[in-house]
Amino acid sequence: MPQLNPTPWFAILVFSWLVFLTVIPPKILAHSFPNEPTPQSTEKPKTEPWNWPWH
């Protein structure tokens, strides 16, 4: 039964992980978003108290 021999399967596992770790991360990190977020101002908007007419 060749499935019990770990030699070719281990090599395939290591090779596939090397491919995943060398090919996929640069593609993901090179992705650019079409709409870059704009920084918001740090000032809080001035709020006015709400006058409740029924009090």
Summary of the structure (lengths in Angstrom):
residues: 55
radius of gyration: 28.8
end to end distance: 85.9
largest distance: 85.9
contacts: 53
relative contact order: 0.06
helix: 49%
strand: 0%
